[in-house]
């Protein structure tokens, strides 16, 4: 499911994903007694990663709109790689250590 949400984040915004994709899988998670707060946090971090990832990273298009003309799109794509790696690490940490998302 997380891979599907990640790929959907390339093409559509979070609100559509929340209304279309998440309700499809929610009964499965409820029947397995998954903590829904943890699931929501995992989806949020996953969507953040998706919004940074080319080819249709929404955040990259926003950044392109405010960047000076001498900054090319390829510079933005190259500059976002460390942040994508950090986001993938955050998804893995929240997945393997649910208490990180639930401690509050």
Secondary structure, DSSP 8 states (H G I E B T S, - for coil): -HHHHHHHHHHS-HHHHHHHHHHHHHHHHHHTT--HHHHHHHHHHHHHHHHHSSSS-HHHHHHHHHS-TTS-HHHHHHHTHHHHHHHHHHHHHHHH-THHHH--
